[in-house]
């Protein structure tokens, strides 16, 4: 249920004024300590410059390397990494179009194809999905983590349940609440989120126990680096999963995996394959996920084509 809820919400949030992605790591000191269900990125002033570089994720270490679009620099000087690691990062960055590689006097050198823009992200919103508030699990702890760290500009809880005052009292006041119907795509704003301050120091909750909470203090520079990494991951990844390799599989008009045998959206990782008695192996159905994403969001599939199709007002979750 949660997977289908999550994909329906992602589809409903898509807009030419934003980028939507799902399942992104949001820990700083402990990178795997927090996974955000959905992330919404709105463009900043230099978004078009970032979109013009590549539709793919640019490796973090390539962005942080001592290399720009001017004079080519030796690979060893550009990356403070072991040679084999530097080679792998440069190769991937060249594959996605961010670096150019050549040899001079027998030495590998690299040059960036463009200046990496520093102000391409307008805002980042984290959305935690909990369709059934009757089984909240670690929901309160997850939202306390997000509110205390302040990595995102806003944090929202999305649910299909009727939201009571008791529910609201169990989560941080800064967290917004949406009631979302995955069947109709209708969304009711129960409580608006309070803007957080990503530019301020944050507190990363490492572990909560009965009489003790272990935390790490996170400075603004570390948060800024993590926000850029999340934005890059969101831009390159999107939210649509691979479709099942089954004769019964197809896709909805917005690209969600659908099973004609069971007449519903499915989770390919859990519902399909060996666990399914009705599976008939076949090639995955043909669907152009890049075209859908290009048409429905601010992401640009072909930076060398007509260019990014942008925006002036940047509507907020209308």
C-alpha positions, -999 to +999 in steps of 0.1 A: +000+000+000+027+025+009+046+019-024+014+026-044+006+056-023+041+070-028+041+066-066+006+082-068+018+112-048+049+116-069+028+116-101+004+141-086+032+164-076+049+165-110+049+200-126+070+219-151+081+241-121+097+213-100+116+180-100+103+150-080+124+121-067+120+093-042+141+073-017+170+096-012+196+094+016+193+125+039+218+118+067+249+140+071+272+126+097+255+092+092+247+091+055+226+060+057+208+070+089+178+086+071+160+079+039+135+104+027+104+090+009+099+118-015+119+150-023+106+179-043+132+203-058+121+237-070+145+256-093+167+285-083+180+313-105+207+292-121+186+261-127+188+264-165+226+265-163+226+232-144+200+216-167+221+226-197+251+205-185+236+170-184+203+152-176+223+128-154+236+131-119+270+147-118+294+128-094+298+147-061+336+142-062+338+157-097+319+188-086+342+192-056+373+186-076+398+214-083+388+218-119+368+243-139+361+252-176+393+271-180+428+255-183+429+217-182+446+204-150+464+171-144+441+144-131+462+140-100+460+177-092+422+178-097+413+150-074+427+144-039+420+107-043+439+075-049+447+072-086+423+044-093+394+062-075+403+095-093+402+077-126+368+061-119+353+095-109+367+113-139+355+086-163+320+087-149+320+126-150+331+124-186+304+099-195+277+122-182+292+152-200+306+172-171+343+167-177+365+165-208+395+142-208+427+142-228+464+135-224+492+160-225+529+150-224+516+115-215+497+126-185+459+126-182+443+160-178+407+171-173+386+202-178+350+209-169+326+215-198+309+243-179+310+262-146+290+243-120+262+268-109+261+275-072+225+288-071+205+263-091+184+249-062+155+271-050+141+248-023+140+212-012+110+197+005+111+164+022+078+143+023+074+114+046+046+090+035+025+072+061-008+062+045-022+046+076-016+066+108-030+037+128+004+019+123+028+048+126+060+028+132+090+051+136+071+081+121+075+105+151+113+097+154+118+102+117+101+136+117+119+147+148+151+139+130+142+160+100+130+190+121+161+190+143+185+187+114+169+214+093+184+201+061+153+207+040+134+240+036+102+222+046+091+188+059+057+174+052+038+142+063+015+127+037-012+103+048-045+088+036-059+087+071-082+111+088-059+134+108-069+141+144-056+166+169-039+137+187-020+128+155-008+164+151+003+166+187+026+136+182+048+152+155+069+184+155+049+216+150+071+226+121+060+195+100+032+201+076+005+175+070-013+166+038-042+142+035-038+126+001-062+102-019-040+080-041-071+070-062-082+105-071-050+125-067-068+150-045-048+165-017-060+184+014-036+206+033-043+198+070-014+219+083+010+241+065+047+234+072+068+260+090+099+269+070+131+255+084+165+272+082+190+251+062+216+279+065+218+275+103+236+247+123+215+216+128+213+187+152+214+152+137+198+126+160+220+095+160+201+073+185+171+078+208+169+058+240+146+060+270+169+083+291+194+094+265+195+108+229+228+107+210+233+136+186+258+152+163+261+189+156+261+197+119+275+230+107+260+250+078+288+241+054+281+204+058+244+209+054+250+229+022+272+201+007+245+175+016+218+196+001+237+199-032+242+161-032+205+155-026+196+179-053+220+162-078+206+128-068+170+140-072+178+156-106+194+125-120+172+099-105+135+109-106+109+086-091+097+061-117+109+025-110+118+000-137+089-019-151+085-057-145+097-082-170+063-099-173+037-104-200+010-090-177+030-058-170+021-024-185+023+012-174-002+039-164-003+071-185+020+087-160+045+058-159+036+038-129+041+000-131+007-017-136-003-054-136-032-062-160-036-096-143-043-081-109-057-048-122-035-025-100-003-006-097+024-030-084+057-028-066+081-047-090+106-054-062+080-071-040+050-081-061+067-094-092+092-120-102+096-153-084+070-145-056+042-141-081+025-173-093+010-155-123+043-143-137+049-149-174+085-139-182+088-113-210+106-082-219+095-052-198+068-031-215+080-003-237+076+031-221+096+063-225+102+074-189+125+102-201+099+116-223+073+116-195+097+132-171+108+158-197+072+167-205+059+168-169+087+183-149+115+209-149+140+182-158+155+185-193+161+152-212+180+168-240+200+199-230+213+202-266+177+203-279+153+232-275+167+240-241+150+240-207+114+252-207+111+275-178+091+292-155+086+324-138+063+320-109+073+286-095+039+276-081+040+259-047+022+225-048-010+237-064 
